[in-house]
């Protein structure tokens, strides 16, 4: 592959990234998230122990999970967010690495491409980014983000699918299906 074709194939990457990070795209995603959280069910409905029962067969589990994933979607998103916060609060090194990296990138971008002048010399933005990577990557490995992610995925799946499979559909939906 020639250098010209390689550069032309890579030229679409930054514009695509900038389209995803544009203010308009972020506003659209925020409004979409806002409408989802308007459908959050009350705790009395979400934790209604009168509707908890053991499913009789796998077909019933499928029906319950299919219905409850749509019905309690906002509640399940809130559970994943709460578990994410818990995972960060129990892994202080990971939270430090994330804040350190975000703060470093923010500080470097505030330089607007200018060199950082220090009493002992000047550092270019590429040197600053390289230094940030040299510090953040080893700390990131020590913070075990993969095991934290696996715990988050596992605990979310177990919590959500347990609730969805043991929670019966409301009685009104049973009558709607028969008509």
TIVO-2410 file (N, C-alpha, C; in nm, 3 decimals):
# residues 179
REC num residu      c1      c2      c3 atome chaine
REC   1      X   0.086  -0.118   0.000     N      A
REC   1      X   0.000   0.000   0.000    CA      A
REC   1      X   0.090   0.123   0.000     C      A
REC   2      X   0.065   0.217  -0.089     N      A
REC   2      X   0.150   0.336  -0.098    CA      A
REC   2      X   0.119   0.433   0.015     C      A
REC   3      X   0.211   0.526   0.037     N      A
REC   3      X   0.193   0.624   0.144    CA      A
REC   3      X   0.074   0.715   0.117     C      A
REC   4      X   0.050   0.746  -0.011     N      A
REC   4      X  -0.062   0.835  -0.045    CA      A
REC   4      X  -0.195   0.768  -0.013     C      A
REC   5      X  -0.209   0.639  -0.051     N      A
REC   5      X  -0.335   0.571  -0.023    CA      A
REC   5      X  -0.353   0.547   0.127     C      A
REC   6      X  -0.242   0.524   0.198     N      A
REC   6      X  -0.249   0.507   0.342    CA      A
REC   6      X  -0.296   0.636   0.409     C      A
REC   7      X  -0.240   0.749   0.367     N      A
REC   7      X  -0.281   0.877   0.424    CA      A
REC   7      X  -0.424   0.911   0.389     C      A
REC   8      X  -0.466   0.879   0.267     N      A
REC   8      X  -0.605   0.910   0.230    CA      A
REC   8      X  -0.703   0.821   0.306     C      A
REC   9      X  -0.662   0.697   0.337     N      A
REC   9      X  -0.753   0.611   0.414    CA      A
REC   9      X  -0.759   0.654   0.560     C      A
REC  10      X  -0.651   0.712   0.611     N      A
REC  10      X  -0.650   0.758   0.749    CA      A
REC  10      X  -0.709   0.896   0.765     C      A
REC  11      X  -0.725   0.969   0.658     N      A
REC  11      X  -0.774   1.107   0.669    CA      A
REC  11      X  -0.918   1.113   0.718     C      A
REC  12      X  -0.996   1.008   0.700     N      A
REC  12      X  -1.134   1.008   0.747    CA      A
REC  12      X  -1.147   0.987   0.897     C      A
REC  13      X  -1.044   0.937   0.961     N      A
REC  13      X  -1.052   0.905   1.102    CA      A
REC  13      X  -1.073   1.029   1.188     C      A
REC  14      X  -0.990   1.135   1.176     N      A
REC  14      X  -1.011   1.250   1.263    CA      A
REC  14      X  -1.145   1.319   1.239     C      A
REC  15      X  -1.189   1.328   1.111     N      A
REC  15      X  -1.317   1.395   1.088    CA      A
REC  15      X  -1.431   1.314   1.148     C      A
REC  16      X  -1.424   1.181   1.138     N      A
REC  16      X  -1.526   1.097   1.198    CA      A
REC  16      X  -1.525   1.112   1.350     C      A
REC  17      X  -1.407   1.117   1.409     N      A
REC  17      X  -1.396   1.134   1.553    CA      A
REC  17      X  -1.450   1.271   1.593     C      A
REC  18      X  -1.418   1.373   1.516     N      A
REC  18      X  -1.467   1.507   1.549    CA      A
REC  18      X  -1.619   1.516   1.533     C      A
REC  19      X  -1.675   1.438   1.440     N      A
REC  19      X  -1.822   1.437   1.426    CA      A
REC  19      X  -1.886   1.376   1.550     C      A
REC  20      X  -1.825   1.271   1.606     N      A
REC  20      X  -1.879   1.207   1.725    CA      A
REC  20      X  -1.862   1.293   1.850     C      A
REC  21      X  -1.760   1.377   1.851     N      A
REC  21      X  -1.733   1.461   1.967    CA      A
REC  21      X  -1.784   1.603   1.949     C      A
REC  22      X  -1.862   1.628   1.846     N      A
REC  22      X  -1.914   1.763   1.825    CA      A
REC  22      X  -2.020   1.795   1.930     C      A
REC  23      X  -2.042   1.922   1.951     N      A
REC  23      X  -2.138   1.967   2.051    CA      A
REC  23      X  -2.279   1.917   2.017     C      A
REC  24      X  -2.312   1.919   1.889     N      A
REC  24      X  -2.447   1.875   1.847    CA      A
REC  24      X  -2.468   1.725   1.875     C      A
REC  25      X  -2.366   1.644   1.848     N      A
REC  25      X  -2.378   1.500   1.873    CA      A
REC  25      X  -2.388   1.473   2.023     C      A
REC  26      X  -2.313   1.547   2.102     N      A
REC  26      X  -2.319   1.529   2.247    CA      A
REC  26      X  -2.456   1.571   2.300     C      A
REC  27      X  -2.511   1.678   2.246     N      A
REC  27      X  -2.645   1.722   2.288    CA      A
REC  27      X  -2.750   1.618   2.254     C      A
REC  28      X  -2.740   1.560   2.134     N      A
REC  28      X  -2.836   1.457   2.093    CA      A
REC  28      X  -2.827   1.335   2.185     C      A
REC  29      X  -2.706   1.294   2.218     N      A
REC  29      X  -2.689   1.179   2.307    CA      A
REC  29      X  -2.740   1.211   2.447     C      A
REC  30      X  -2.717   1.333   2.493     N      A
REC  30      X  -2.763   1.374   2.625    CA      A
REC  30      X  -2.916   1.376   2.631     C      A
REC  31      X  -2.981   1.429   2.525     N      A
REC  31      X  -3.127   1.432   2.525    CA      A
REC  31      X  -3.184   1.292   2.515     C      A
REC  32      X  -3.117   1.203   2.442     N      A
REC  32      X  -3.161   1.064   2.434    CA      A
REC  32      X  -3.151   0.996   2.570     C      A
REC  33      X  -3.042   1.023   2.640     N      A
REC  33      X  -3.025   0.967   2.774    CA      A
REC  33      X  -3.127   1.025   2.871     C      A
REC  34      X  -3.157   1.153   2.854     N      A
REC  34      X  -3.255   1.218   2.941    CA      A
REC  34      X  -3.394   1.157   2.922     C      A
REC  35      X  -3.433   1.128   2.799     N      A
REC  35      X  -3.564   1.067   2.775    CA      A
REC  35      X  -3.570   0.925   2.832     C      A
REC  36      X  -3.456   0.854   2.829     N      A
REC  36      X  -3.455   0.719   2.888    CA      A
REC  36      X  -3.475   0.726   3.038     C      A
REC  37      X  -3.412   0.824   3.104     N      A
REC  37      X  -3.424   0.833   3.248    CA      A
REC  37      X  -3.559   0.891   3.291     C      A
REC  38      X  -3.634   0.947   3.200     N      A
REC  38      X  -3.770   0.989   3.235    CA      A
REC  38      X  -3.861   0.868   3.251     C      A
REC  39      X  -3.821   0.755   3.194     N      A
REC  39      X  -3.900   0.632   3.203    CA      A
REC  39      X  -3.858   0.544   3.320     C      A
REC  40      X  -3.783   0.599   3.414     N      A
REC  40      X  -3.739   0.518   3.528    CA      A
REC  40      X  -3.860   0.483   3.615     C      A
REC  41      X  -3.864   0.358   3.655     N      A
REC  41      X  -3.977   0.310   3.736    CA      A
REC  41      X  -3.951   0.340   3.884     C      A
REC  42      X  -4.057   0.353   3.959     N      A
REC  42      X  -4.044   0.384   4.101    CA      A
REC  42      X  -3.983   0.266   4.176     C      A
REC  43      X  -3.918   0.291   4.289     N      A
REC  43      X  -3.863   0.180   4.368    CA      A
REC  43      X  -3.971   0.082   4.414     C      A
REC  44      X  -4.092   0.132   4.441     N      A
REC  44      X  -4.200   0.042   4.483    CA      A
REC  44      X  -4.234  -0.056   4.372     C      A
REC  45      X  -4.230  -0.010   4.248     N      A
REC  45      X  -4.261  -0.098   4.136    CA      A
REC  45      X  -4.142  -0.189   4.105     C      A
REC  46      X  -4.022  -0.136   4.114     N      A
REC  46      X  -3.902  -0.212   4.081    CA      A
REC  46      X  -3.876  -0.322   4.183     C      A
REC  47      X  -3.903  -0.294   4.311     N      A
REC  47      X  -3.878  -0.391   4.417    CA      A
REC  47      X  -4.007  -0.454   4.470     C      A
REC  48      X  -4.108  -0.468   4.387     N      A
REC  48      X  -4.236  -0.525   4.427    CA      A
REC  48      X  -4.220  -0.675   4.453     C      A
REC  49      X  -4.210  -0.712   4.579     N      A
REC  49      X  -4.185  -0.852   4.614    CA      A
REC  49      X  -4.306  -0.942   4.588     C      A
REC  50      X  -4.424  -0.884   4.571     N      A
REC  50      X  -4.542  -0.965   4.542    CA      A
REC  50      X  -4.535  -1.024   4.401     C      A
REC  51      X  -4.455  -0.961   4.312     N      A
REC  51      X  -4.444  -1.010   4.175    CA      A
REC  51      X  -4.322  -1.099   4.154     C      A
REC  52      X  -4.249  -1.129   4.260     N      A
REC  52      X  -4.131  -1.216   4.249    CA      A
REC  52      X  -4.175  -1.361   4.264     C      A
REC  53      X  -4.137  -1.442   4.167     N      A
REC  53      X  -4.167  -1.585   4.175    CA      A
REC  53      X  -4.066  -1.662   4.090     C      A
REC  54      X  -4.058  -1.790   4.118     N      A
REC  54      X  -3.967  -1.875   4.043    CA      A
REC  54      X  -4.032  -1.910   3.909     C      A
REC  55      X  -3.961  -1.889   3.799     N      A
REC  55      X  -4.018  -1.928   3.669    CA      A
REC  55      X  -4.029  -2.080   3.657     C      A
REC  56      X  -4.131  -2.125   3.585     N      A
REC  56      X  -4.156  -2.268   3.577    CA      A
REC  56      X  -4.070  -2.339   3.473     C      A
REC  57      X  -4.032  -2.268   3.366     N      A
REC  57      X  -3.950  -2.330   3.262    CA      A
REC  57      X  -3.868  -2.223   3.191     C      A
REC  58      X  -3.784  -2.268   3.099     N      A
REC  58      X  -3.694  -2.175   3.031    CA      A
REC  58      X  -3.771  -2.079   2.941     C      A
REC  59      X  -3.881  -2.123   2.883     N      A
REC  59      X  -3.963  -2.035   2.800    CA      A
REC  59      X  -4.019  -1.917   2.879     C      A
REC  60      X  -4.059  -1.943   3.001     N      A
REC  60      X  -4.109  -1.836   3.087    CA      A
REC  60      X  -3.997  -1.739   3.124     C      A
REC  61      X  -3.877  -1.793   3.146     N      A
REC  61      X  -3.762  -1.705   3.174    CA      A
REC  61      X  -3.738  -1.613   3.056     C      A
REC  62      X  -3.743  -1.667   2.935     N      A
REC  62      X  -3.721  -1.587   2.815    CA      A
REC  62      X  -3.826  -1.476   2.802     C      A
REC  63      X  -3.951  -1.510   2.829     N      A
REC  63      X  -4.058  -1.411   2.819    CA      A
REC  63      X  -4.040  -1.300   2.923     C      A
REC  64      X  -4.009  -1.341   3.045     N      A
REC  64      X  -3.992  -1.242   3.152    CA      A
REC  64      X  -3.872  -1.150   3.123     C      A
REC  65      X  -3.760  -1.209   3.085     N      A
REC  65      X  -3.641  -1.129   3.058    CA      A
REC  65      X  -3.666  -1.035   2.940     C      A
REC  66      X  -3.730  -1.085   2.836     N      A
REC  66      X  -3.760  -1.001   2.720    CA      A
REC  66      X  -3.848  -0.882   2.759     C      A
REC  67      X  -3.949  -0.907   2.837     N      A
REC  67      X  -4.039  -0.800   2.878    CA      A
REC  67      X  -3.971  -0.703   2.975     C      A
REC  68      X  -3.906  -0.758   3.078     N      A
REC  68      X  -3.850  -0.674   3.184    CA      A
REC  68      X  -3.730  -0.591   3.137     C      A
REC  69      X  -3.653  -0.641   3.040     N      A
REC  69      X  -3.541  -0.562   2.990    CA      A
REC  69      X  -3.591  -0.433   2.923     C      A
REC  70      X  -3.701  -0.441   2.855     N      A
REC  70      X  -3.758  -0.321   2.794    CA      A
REC  70      X  -3.830  -0.233   2.895     C      A
REC  71      X  -3.901  -0.297   2.987     N      A
REC  71      X  -3.983  -0.223   3.082    CA      A
REC  71      X  -3.900  -0.151   3.187     C      A
REC  72      X  -3.797  -0.217   3.238     N      A
REC  72      X  -3.712  -0.159   3.343    CA      A
REC  72      X  -3.577  -0.111   3.289     C      A
REC  73      X  -3.569  -0.078   3.162     N      A
REC  73      X  -3.442  -0.042   3.099    CA      A
REC  73      X  -3.371   0.071   3.173     C      A
REC  74      X  -3.440   0.177   3.207     N      A
REC  74      X  -3.378   0.290   3.275    CA      A
REC  74      X  -3.328   0.250   3.414     C      A
REC  75      X  -3.403   0.165   3.482     N      A
REC  75      X  -3.359   0.117   3.614    CA      A
REC  75      X  -3.231   0.034   3.602     C      A
REC  76      X  -3.224  -0.049   3.497     N      A
REC  76      X  -3.106  -0.131   3.478    CA      A
REC  76      X  -2.985  -0.046   3.442     C      A
REC  77      X  -3.005   0.060   3.365     N      A
REC  77      X  -2.895   0.152   3.334    CA      A
REC  77      X  -2.847   0.218   3.463     C      A
REC  78      X  -2.939   0.256   3.549     N      A
REC  78      X  -2.902   0.316   3.677    CA      A
REC  78      X  -2.823   0.218   3.763     C      A
REC  79      X  -2.860   0.090   3.759     N      A
REC  79      X  -2.787  -0.011   3.836    CA      A
REC  79      X  -2.644  -0.023   3.784     C      A
REC  80      X  -2.627  -0.025   3.653     N      A
REC  80      X  -2.491  -0.034   3.595    CA      A
REC  80      X  -2.410   0.089   3.634     C      A
REC  81      X  -2.471   0.206   3.631     N      A
REC  81      X  -2.399   0.328   3.670    CA      A
REC  81      X  -2.360   0.324   3.818     C      A
REC  82      X  -2.450   0.278   3.903     N      A
REC  82      X  -2.417   0.267   4.046    CA      A
REC  82      X  -2.306   0.164   4.072     C      A
REC  83      X  -2.310   0.053   4.000     N      A
REC  83      X  -2.204  -0.046   4.015    CA      A
REC  83      X  -2.071   0.008   3.962     C      A
REC  84      X  -2.075   0.092   3.859     N      A
REC  84      X  -1.953   0.154   3.807    CA      A
REC  84      X  -1.893   0.249   3.909     C      A
REC  85      X  -1.977   0.328   3.973     N      A
REC  85      X  -1.928   0.418   4.077    CA      A
REC  85      X  -1.869   0.338   4.192     C      A
REC  86      X  -1.935   0.230   4.231     N      A
REC  86      X  -1.884   0.145   4.338    CA      A
REC  86      X  -1.748   0.085   4.300     C      A
REC  87      X  -1.735   0.041   4.176     N      A
REC  87      X  -1.609  -0.017   4.131    CA      A
REC  87      X  -1.496   0.085   4.136     C      A
REC  88      X  -1.526   0.209   4.099     N      A
REC  88      X  -1.423   0.314   4.106    CA      A
REC  88      X  -1.390   0.351   4.250     C      A
REC  89      X  -1.490   0.355   4.335     N      A
REC  89      X  -1.465   0.392   4.475    CA      A
REC  89      X  -1.388   0.284   4.550     C      A
REC  90      X  -1.397   0.161   4.507     N      A
REC  90      X  -1.323   0.054   4.573    CA      A
REC  90      X  -1.187   0.030   4.508     C      A
REC  91      X  -1.158   0.093   4.396     N      A
REC  91      X  -1.029   0.081   4.330    CA      A
REC  91      X  -0.970   0.221   4.316     C      A
REC  92      X  -0.911   0.270   4.425     N      A
REC  92      X  -0.861   0.407   4.430    CA      A
REC  92      X  -0.751   0.432   4.328     C      A
REC  93      X  -0.668   0.334   4.301     N      A
REC  93      X  -0.560   0.353   4.205    CA      A
REC  93      X  -0.615   0.374   4.064     C      A
REC  94      X  -0.717   0.299   4.029     N      A
REC  94      X  -0.779   0.317   3.897    CA      A
REC  94      X  -0.842   0.455   3.886     C      A
REC  95      X  -0.910   0.499   3.992     N      A
REC  95      X  -0.969   0.632   3.989    CA      A
REC  95      X  -0.860   0.739   3.978     C      A
REC  96      X  -0.750   0.721   4.049     N      A
REC  96      X  -0.639   0.816   4.040    CA      A
REC  96      X  -0.582   0.820   3.898     C      A
REC  97      X  -0.562   0.703   3.837     N      A
REC  97      X  -0.507   0.698   3.702    CA      A
REC  97      X  -0.600   0.766   3.603     C      A
REC  98      X  -0.730   0.743   3.615     N      A
REC  98      X  -0.826   0.808   3.525    CA      A
REC  98      X  -0.826   0.959   3.544     C      A
REC  99      X  -0.828   1.004   3.669     N      A
REC  99      X  -0.826   1.149   3.694    CA      A
REC  99      X  -0.693   1.211   3.653     C      A
REC 100      X  -0.582   1.143   3.680     N      A
REC 100      X  -0.451   1.191   3.641    CA      A
REC 100      X  -0.440   1.203   3.489     C      A
REC 101      X  -0.486   1.101   3.417     N      A
REC 101      X  -0.479   1.104   3.270    CA      A
REC 101      X  -0.568   1.213   3.213     C      A
REC 102      X  -0.692   1.222   3.262     N      A
REC 102      X  -0.784   1.325   3.212    CA      A
REC 102      X  -0.730   1.464   3.246     C      A
REC 103      X  -0.679   1.482   3.368     N      A
REC 103      X  -0.623   1.612   3.405    CA      A
REC 103      X  -0.500   1.647   3.323     C      A
REC 104      X  -0.416   1.547   3.295     N      A
REC 104      X  -0.297   1.570   3.212    CA      A
REC 104      X  -0.332   1.610   3.071     C      A
REC 105      X  -0.427   1.538   3.011     N      A
REC 105      X  -0.469   1.573   2.874    CA      A
REC 105      X  -0.532   1.711   2.872     C      A
REC 106      X  -0.616   1.741   2.971     N      A
REC 106      X  -0.680   1.873   2.979    CA      A
REC 106      X  -0.575   1.983   2.991     C      A
REC 107      X  -0.476   1.962   3.078     N      A
REC 107      X  -0.372   2.063   3.099    CA      A
REC 107      X  -0.288   2.082   2.974     C      A
REC 108      X  -0.254   1.973   2.907     N      A
REC 108      X  -0.173   1.984   2.785    CA      A
REC 108      X  -0.252   2.055   2.674     C      A
REC 109      X  -0.381   2.025   2.661     N      A
REC 109      X  -0.460   2.092   2.557    CA      A
REC 109      X  -0.480   2.240   2.587     C      A
REC 110      X  -0.476   2.279   2.714     N      A
REC 110      X  -0.487   2.421   2.750    CA      A
REC 110      X  -0.367   2.501   2.702     C      A
REC 111      X  -0.256   2.434   2.671     N      A
REC 111      X  -0.138   2.503   2.619    CA      A
REC 111      X  -0.158   2.549   2.474     C      A
REC 112      X  -0.261   2.498   2.407     N      A
REC 112      X  -0.293   2.533   2.268    CA      A
REC 112      X  -0.175   2.512   2.174     C      A
REC 113      X  -0.101   2.402   2.190     N      A
REC 113      X   0.008   2.369   2.101    CA      A
REC 113      X   0.139   2.440   2.132     C      A
REC 114      X   0.141   2.526   2.230     N      A
REC 114      X   0.264   2.597   2.266    CA      A
REC 114      X   0.349   2.509   2.357     C      A
REC 115      X   0.477   2.540   2.359     N      A
REC 115      X   0.569   2.466   2.446    CA      A
REC 115      X   0.551   2.512   2.591     C      A
REC 116      X   0.576   2.419   2.683     N      A
REC 116      X   0.572   2.450   2.825    CA      A
REC 116      X   0.711   2.497   2.867     C      A
REC 117      X   0.721   2.619   2.912     N      A
REC 117      X   0.849   2.675   2.953    CA      A
REC 117      X   0.866   2.661   3.104     C      A
REC 118      X   0.970   2.591   3.142     N      A
REC 118      X   1.003   2.569   3.282    CA      A
REC 118      X   1.139   2.633   3.311     C      A
REC 119      X   1.173   2.656   3.438     N      A
REC 119      X   1.303   2.717   3.469    CA      A
REC 119      X   1.423   2.637   3.418     C      A
REC 120      X   1.407   2.506   3.403     N      A
REC 120      X   1.519   2.423   3.360    CA      A
REC 120      X   1.512   2.384   3.213     C      A
REC 121      X   1.413   2.434   3.137     N      A
REC 121      X   1.403   2.403   2.995    CA      A
REC 121      X   1.260   2.413   2.945     C      A
REC 122      X   1.242   2.380   2.817     N      A
REC 122      X   1.109   2.381   2.758    CA      A
REC 122      X   1.072   2.240   2.715     C      A
REC 123      X   0.943   2.210   2.722     N      A
REC 123      X   0.891   2.081   2.680    CA      A
REC 123      X   0.783   2.103   2.575     C      A
REC 124      X   0.791   2.030   2.464     N      A
REC 124      X   0.690   2.041   2.359    CA      A
REC 124      X   0.567   1.958   2.400     C      A
REC 125      X   0.457   1.981   2.329     N      A
REC 125      X   0.334   1.907   2.361    CA      A
REC 125      X   0.353   1.757   2.337     C      A
REC 126      X   0.428   1.721   2.233     N      A
REC 126      X   0.451   1.577   2.209    CA      A
REC 126      X   0.533   1.516   2.322     C      A
REC 127      X   0.627   1.589   2.376     N      A
REC 127      X   0.704   1.539   2.490    CA      A
REC 127      X   0.615   1.526   2.613     C      A
REC 128      X   0.524   1.620   2.631     N      A
REC 128      X   0.432   1.613   2.745    CA      A
REC 128      X   0.339   1.493   2.734     C      A
REC 129      X   0.284   1.471   2.613     N      A
REC 129      X   0.197   1.355   2.592    CA      A
REC 129      X   0.275   1.224   2.612     C      A
REC 130      X   0.399   1.220   2.564     N      A
REC 130      X   0.481   1.100   2.582    CA      A
REC 130      X   0.508   1.075   2.731     C      A
REC 131      X   0.539   1.181   2.804     N      A
REC 131      X   0.561   1.167   2.948    CA      A
REC 131      X   0.436   1.120   3.020     C      A
REC 132      X   0.323   1.175   2.979     N      A
REC 132      X   0.196   1.133   3.039    CA      A
REC 132      X   0.170   0.985   3.014     C      A
REC 133      X   0.195   0.939   2.891     N      A
REC 133      X   0.178   0.798   2.859    CA      A
REC 133      X   0.274   0.710   2.938     C      A
REC 134      X   0.399   0.755   2.951     N      A
REC 134      X   0.499   0.676   3.024    CA      A
REC 134      X   0.463   0.660   3.171     C      A
REC 135      X   0.388   0.753   3.224     N      A
REC 135      X   0.345   0.742   3.364    CA      A
REC 135      X   0.212   0.669   3.376     C      A
REC 136      X   0.117   0.702   3.287     N      A
REC 136      X  -0.020   0.650   3.299    CA      A
REC 136      X  -0.030   0.501   3.262     C      A
REC 137      X   0.045   0.455   3.163     N      A
REC 137      X   0.031   0.315   3.121    CA      A
REC 137      X   0.078   0.218   3.230     C      A
REC 138      X   0.197   0.235   3.288     N      A
REC 138      X   0.234   0.141   3.396    CA      A
REC 138      X   0.140   0.149   3.516     C      A
REC 139      X   0.099   0.272   3.552     N      A
REC 139      X   0.004   0.284   3.662    CA      A
REC 139      X  -0.129   0.220   3.626     C      A
REC 140      X  -0.167   0.232   3.500     N      A
REC 140      X  -0.291   0.170   3.454    CA      A
REC 140      X  -0.287   0.019   3.465     C      A
REC 141      X  -0.173  -0.041   3.433     N      A
REC 141      X  -0.161  -0.186   3.449    CA      A
REC 141      X  -0.167  -0.226   3.596     C      A
REC 142      X  -0.108  -0.146   3.682     N      A
REC 142      X  -0.114  -0.177   3.825    CA      A
REC 142      X  -0.255  -0.162   3.881     C      A
REC 143      X  -0.334  -0.075   3.822     N      A
REC 143      X  -0.470  -0.050   3.871    CA      A
REC 143      X  -0.568  -0.160   3.831     C      A
REC 144      X  -0.527  -0.252   3.749     N      A
REC 144      X  -0.607  -0.367   3.702    CA      A
REC 144      X  -0.744  -0.326   3.647     C      A
REC 145      X  -0.746  -0.249   3.540     N      A
REC 145      X  -0.875  -0.208   3.484    CA      A
REC 145      X  -0.951  -0.324   3.419     C      A
REC 146      X  -0.879  -0.425   3.370     N      A
REC 146      X  -0.948  -0.537   3.304    CA      A
REC 146      X  -1.026  -0.619   3.406     C      A
REC 147      X  -0.966  -0.644   3.522     N      A
REC 147      X  -1.040  -0.721   3.623    CA      A
REC 147      X  -1.156  -0.639   3.678     C      A
REC 148      X  -1.138  -0.508   3.689     N      A
REC 148      X  -1.249  -0.422   3.734    CA      A
REC 148      X  -1.362  -0.425   3.632     C      A
REC 149      X  -1.327  -0.421   3.503     N      A
REC 149      X  -1.428  -0.426   3.398    CA      A
REC 149      X  -1.501  -0.561   3.398     C      A
REC 150      X  -1.426  -0.668   3.415     N      A
REC 150      X  -1.487  -0.801   3.420    CA      A
REC 150      X  -1.581  -0.814   3.540     C      A
REC 151      X  -1.540  -0.760   3.655     N      A
REC 151      X  -1.628  -0.761   3.772    CA      A
REC 151      X  -1.754  -0.681   3.744     C      A
REC 152      X  -1.738  -0.565   3.681     N      A
REC 152      X  -1.853  -0.480   3.650    CA      A
REC 152      X  -1.949  -0.550   3.555     C      A
REC 153      X  -1.896  -0.612   3.452     N      A
REC 153      X  -1.981  -0.684   3.356    CA      A
REC 153      X  -2.051  -0.801   3.424     C      A
REC 154      X  -1.976  -0.880   3.500     N      A
REC 154      X  -2.035  -0.997   3.566    CA      A
REC 154      X  -2.141  -0.960   3.668     C      A
REC 155      X  -2.110  -0.862   3.752     N      A
REC 155      X  -2.208  -0.824   3.854    CA      A
REC 155      X  -2.331  -0.760   3.791     C      A
REC 156      X  -2.313  -0.684   3.685     N      A
REC 156      X  -2.429  -0.624   3.617    CA      A
REC 156      X  -2.517  -0.730   3.553     C      A
REC 157      X  -2.455  -0.825   3.485     N      A
REC 157      X  -2.532  -0.931   3.419    CA      A
REC 157      X  -2.608  -1.015   3.521     C      A
REC 158      X  -2.541  -1.055   3.628     N      A
REC 158      X  -2.607  -1.138   3.729    CA      A
REC 158      X  -2.722  -1.061   3.795     C      A
REC 159      X  -2.698  -0.936   3.832     N      A
REC 159      X  -2.801  -0.857   3.898    CA      A
REC 159      X  -2.921  -0.834   3.807     C      A
REC 160      X  -2.895  -0.790   3.685     N      A
REC 160      X  -3.004  -0.754   3.593    CA      A
REC 160      X  -3.083  -0.878   3.550     C      A
REC 161      X  -3.013  -0.984   3.509     N      A
REC 161      X  -3.085  -1.102   3.463    CA      A
REC 161      X  -3.154  -1.177   3.577     C      A
REC 162      X  -3.101  -1.168   3.696     N      A
REC 162      X  -3.172  -1.228   3.810    CA      A
REC 162      X  -3.303  -1.154   3.834     C      A
REC 163      X  -3.296  -1.022   3.837     N      A
REC 163      X  -3.418  -0.944   3.859    CA      A
REC 163      X  -3.517  -0.969   3.745     C      A
REC 164      X  -3.466  -0.964   3.622     N      A
REC 164      X  -3.555  -0.977   3.505    CA      A
REC 164      X  -3.619  -1.116   3.498     C      A
REC 165      X  -3.549  -1.219   3.542     N      A
REC 165      X  -3.607  -1.353   3.530    CA      A
REC 165      X  -3.699  -1.389   3.646     C      A
REC 166      X  -3.679  -1.329   3.762     N      A
REC 166      X  -3.766  -1.361   3.876    CA      A
REC 166      X  -3.885  -1.267   3.890     C      A
REC 167      X  -3.884  -1.153   3.822     N      A
REC 167      X  -3.995  -1.056   3.832    CA      A
REC 167      X  -4.101  -1.091   3.728     C      A
REC 168      X  -4.222  -1.121   3.776     N      A
REC 168      X  -4.333  -1.153   3.686    CA      A
REC 168      X  -4.378  -1.027   3.612     C      A
REC 169      X  -4.441  -1.051   3.497     N      A
REC 169      X  -4.501  -0.939   3.424    CA      A
REC 169      X  -4.621  -0.888   3.503     C      A
REC 170      X  -4.655  -0.761   3.486     N      A
REC 170      X  -4.776  -0.711   3.551    CA      A
REC 170      X  -4.899  -0.786   3.499     C      A
REC 171      X  -4.998  -0.798   3.582     N      A
REC 171      X  -5.118  -0.874   3.548    CA      A
REC 171      X  -5.191  -0.814   3.427     C      A
REC 172      X  -5.179  -0.681   3.409     N      A
REC 172      X  -5.246  -0.616   3.296    CA      A
REC 172      X  -5.193  -0.667   3.163     C      A
REC 173      X  -5.061  -0.696   3.155     N      A
REC 173      X  -5.002  -0.740   3.029    CA      A
REC 173      X  -5.046  -0.882   2.993     C      A
REC 174      X  -5.079  -0.963   3.093     N      A
REC 174      X  -5.125  -1.099   3.066    CA      A
REC 174      X  -5.260  -1.093   2.995     C      A
REC 175      X  -5.349  -1.004   3.039     N      A
REC 175      X  -5.480  -0.989   2.975    CA      A
REC 175      X  -5.468  -0.928   2.837     C      A
REC 176      X  -5.370  -0.837   2.818     N      A
REC 176      X  -5.351  -0.776   2.686    CA      A
REC 176      X  -5.305  -0.880   2.584     C      A
REC 177      X  -5.223  -0.977   2.626     N      A
REC 177      X  -5.173  -1.080   2.535    CA      A
REC 177      X  -5.284  -1.176   2.493     C      A
REC 178      X  -5.381  -1.202   2.581     N      A
REC 178      X  -5.487  -1.298   2.551    CA      A
REC 178      X  -5.591  -1.240   2.457     C      A
REC 179      X  -5.608  -1.109   2.454     N      A
REC 179      X  -5.712  -1.047   2.372    CA      A
REC 179      X  -5.671  -1.037   2.230     C      A
***
